[in-house]
Amino acid sequence: MKTILVVDDKASAIQLLKEYLTEHGFRVVSAKNGQEALYVSRYEKPDLVLLDIMMPEMDGYEFMRHFRKERDTPVIMLTAKVEETDKVIGLELGADDYVTKPYGLAELVARIRAMLRRAYHEAPSNDVLLVGDAVLDKSTRIVTIGKRKIQLTPSEFDLLAILMTSPGQVFSRGDLLERLKGNAFENVERTVDTHIRNLRAKVELDSSEPQYVQTVYGVGYRFNPEAGS
């Protein structure tokens, strides 16, 4: 089990992240400022740090200056700051990723898992698909887009999983039927159109102008790799 150190001066933010990350299989330790985080990191030896920037006593930038002299643990900075210079400072001090508040928790977990795989050379997992701001978790069968949690039928979920597995790739109706055999699809290509229409009604903000599940006329459907990015 990987250990995540959450550093934030807001108790409510720590509690929210602790509950969510614990549900997703992580061990969570916390600190309310950079000074305390240095102490905790030396004894808990976390596998990844989620670091707020604006904190009393020692902010995130100062923490990074000290922390990088001791450890090369991955750090994802969490901040309300949006100025490009703030992002550059954080990255130059050794942060590995940068997430601007407010952020989607499902997307954050996907970023954490991706960062851990890169840092510790873990084999990639196919359980979580992340494309833009869309996150599909096969193990929990939960789909989120931005902050929206999307409720899908089993067939809609399986259809979306196929499209998100290869973002940008165009699938014909025949391709989708072949992959979905045994998943309550009749062997009629036009039934795919119905499921796509139902999927769009839930996924898209405006199903008349789909940004995620797109039609390639005369060919089939694809998941837009740039949607929500």
matplotlib code that plots the C-alpha trace (Angstrom):
import matplotlib.pyplot as plt

x = [0.0, 1.4, 1.6, 0.5, 1.5, -1.1, 0.2, -2.5, -3.3, -7.1, -8.3, -11.4, -9.2, -7.0, -10.1, -11.7, -8.5, -7.8, -11.3, -11.2, -7.6, -8.2, -11.3, -9.0, -6.4, -3.9, -2.5, -2.7, -0.6, -0.9, 0.8, -0.6, 2.5, 5.8, 7.8, 5.6, 5.6, 9.4, 9.2, 6.5, 8.3, 11.4, 9.6, 6.8, 8.8, 5.8, 5.7, 4.1, 3.4, 0.3, 1.4, -0.5, 1.5, -0.1, 0.5, 1.6, 5.0, 6.5, 4.8, 5.0, 7.9, 10.1, 9.2, 10.3, 13.7, 14.4, 12.7, 14.5, 17.8, 16.7, 14.4, 13.4, 9.8, 7.2, 5.4, 2.1, 1.4, -2.2, -2.9, -5.5, -2.9, -3.3, -0.5, 2.0, 5.0, 3.7, 3.5, 7.0, 8.5, 6.9, 8.3, 11.7, 11.9, 11.3, 7.6, 6.5, 3.0, 0.8, -3.0, -5.0, -7.9, -10.7, -9.9, -11.8, -10.9, -11.1, -8.8, -6.4, -6.3, -5.6, -2.7, -1.4, -1.4, 0.2, 2.9, 3.6, 3.9, 6.5, 8.4, 8.5, 8.5, 5.3, 3.5, 0.7, -2.8, -5.7, -8.2, -8.3, -8.6, -7.8, -8.5, -8.5, -10.8, -12.7, -11.9, -13.2, -12.5, -13.1, -12.7, -15.4, -17.3, -17.3, -17.1, -16.4, -16.0, -14.6, -16.6, -19.6, -20.2, -21.8, -24.3, -24.2, -25.9, -23.6, -23.7, -23.1, -20.1, -18.6, -19.1, -17.3, -14.5, -13.8, -13.7, -11.5, -9.0, -7.9, -8.7, -8.7, -9.2, -12.3, -14.5, -17.0, -20.4, -19.3, -16.1, -18.1, -20.6, -17.8, -16.2, -19.5, -20.8, -22.4, -23.0, -26.7, -26.2, -28.3, -26.4, -27.8, -25.3, -27.9, -28.4, -25.0, -26.4, -29.0, -26.5, -24.2, -27.2, -28.0, -24.3, -24.0, -27.1, -25.3, -21.7, -22.0, -22.9, -24.6, -25.4, -26.2, -22.5, -20.6, -17.1, -16.3, -18.0, -17.7, -19.0, -16.7, -19.2, -19.3, -16.9, -18.0, -17.3, -14.3, -13.5, -11.9, -8.4, -8.5, -11.9, -11.8, -8.1]
y = [0.0, 3.4, 6.2, 9.7, 12.8, 15.5, 19.0, 21.6, 24.2, 23.6, 20.6, 20.2, 19.8, 17.2, 15.3, 15.2, 13.9, 11.4, 9.9, 9.8, 8.4, 5.8, 4.6, 4.1, 2.0, 4.5, 5.1, 8.8, 10.9, 14.7, 17.9, 21.4, 23.4, 22.9, 22.6, 19.9, 18.2, 17.9, 16.2, 13.8, 12.9, 12.0, 9.4, 8.3, 8.2, 8.8, 7.5, 10.8, 14.2, 16.3, 19.8, 23.0, 26.2, 28.9, 27.9, 29.6, 29.2, 27.5, 27.6, 25.0, 26.7, 26.8, 23.2, 22.2, 23.9, 21.8, 18.6, 18.2, 18.3, 15.2, 13.1, 12.7, 11.6, 12.7, 15.9, 17.1, 20.8, 21.8, 25.5, 28.1, 30.2, 30.2, 32.6, 30.9, 32.2, 30.4, 27.1, 27.6, 28.3, 25.2, 23.0, 24.6, 23.8, 20.2, 19.6, 16.8, 17.9, 20.9, 20.8, 24.0, 24.2, 23.4, 20.0, 16.7, 14.0, 11.2, 13.0, 13.6, 9.9, 9.1, 11.5, 10.1, 6.6, 7.6, 9.5, 6.5, 4.2, 6.5, 7.0, 3.4, 1.7, -0.1, -1.9, 0.2, -0.5, -0.7, -0.2, 3.6, 5.4, 9.2, 11.3, 15.0, 15.6, 12.3, 9.5, 5.9, 3.4, -0.2, -1.6, 0.6, 1.3, 5.0, 7.7, 11.3, 14.2, 17.3, 17.5, 15.6, 11.9, 10.2, 7.4, 4.9, 1.6, -1.4, -1.3, 2.5, 2.0, -0.8, 1.3, 4.3, 2.1, 0.9, 4.4, 5.8, 2.9, 4.2, 8.0, 9.4, 6.0, 5.7, 2.6, 1.5, 0.2, -3.2, -2.9, -1.8, -4.6, -7.2, -5.9, -5.7, -9.1, -10.6, -7.1, -6.9, -5.6, -7.1, -8.0, -4.9, -2.1, 0.6, -0.3, 1.2, 4.6, 4.4, 3.6, 6.4, 8.8, 7.8, 8.0, 11.5, 12.6, 11.8, 12.7, 15.8, 19.3, 19.8, 16.5, 18.4, 19.5, 16.6, 17.3, 13.9, 11.2, 12.3, 11.1, 10.6, 10.7, 7.6, 5.8, 5.5, 7.0, 8.1, 9.6, 13.1, 12.9, 16.7, 16.9, 18.8, 19.6]
z = [0.0, -1.1, 1.5, 0.5, 2.5, 2.3, 3.2, 3.7, 6.4, 6.0, 8.1, 5.9, 2.8, 4.5, 5.7, 2.3, 0.6, 3.4, 3.1, -0.7, -1.0, 1.7, -0.2, -3.3, -1.4, -0.2, 3.3, 4.1, 6.5, 6.9, 7.9, 8.2, 7.1, 5.4, 8.6, 10.0, 6.6, 6.7, 10.0, 8.9, 5.7, 7.5, 9.7, 7.4, 4.2, 1.9, -1.6, -2.9, -1.5, -2.3, -1.4, -0.9, -1.6, 0.5, 4.2, 7.4, 9.0, 5.9, 2.5, -0.2, -2.1, 1.0, 1.8, -1.7, -1.2, 1.9, 0.8, -2.5, -0.6, 1.3, -1.0, -4.6, -3.8, -6.3, -5.5, -6.9, -5.9, -5.2, -5.3, -6.1, -7.8, -11.6, -12.7, -15.1, -13.1, -10.0, -11.9, -13.3, -9.8, -8.4, -11.3, -11.1, -7.4, -8.2, -8.3, -10.6, -11.4, -10.7, -10.1, -9.8, -7.4, -7.7, -9.1, -9.6, -7.1, -9.6, -11.9, -9.0, -8.1, -11.8, -11.8, -8.5, -9.9, -13.1, -11.2, -8.9, -11.9, -13.5, -10.3, -9.1, -12.6, -11.8, -14.6, -16.1, -14.9, -17.3, -14.5, -14.8, -18.1, -18.1, -21.2, -20.7, -17.7, -18.2, -15.8, -16.1, -13.4, -14.5, -11.0, -9.4, -12.7, -11.9, -14.5, -13.8, -16.2, -14.5, -11.3, -12.7, -11.7, -14.7, -14.1, -17.0, -17.7, -18.1, -21.9, -22.0, -19.6, -21.7, -24.8, -23.3, -22.0, -25.5, -26.9, -24.1, -24.3, -27.7, -27.7, -31.3, -32.9, -35.0, -34.4, -36.9, -35.7, -36.7, -34.6, -31.6, -31.9, -32.2, -29.0, -27.2, -27.9, -24.8, -23.4, -24.2, -27.7, -30.4, -33.6, -35.4, -36.2, -35.8, -32.1, -31.6, -32.6, -29.9, -27.2, -28.5, -28.3, -24.8, -23.8, -25.2, -23.3, -20.1, -21.0, -23.1, -21.8, -25.2, -26.9, -30.2, -30.3, -28.8, -27.5, -26.1, -28.1, -31.7, -35.0, -37.9, -40.7, -42.9, -40.7, -37.0, -33.6, -31.6, -28.2, -28.6, -27.1, -26.5, -24.8, -21.6, -21.8]

ax = plt.figure().add_subplot(projection="3d")
ax.plot(x, y, z, "-o")
ax.set_aspect("equal")
plt.show()
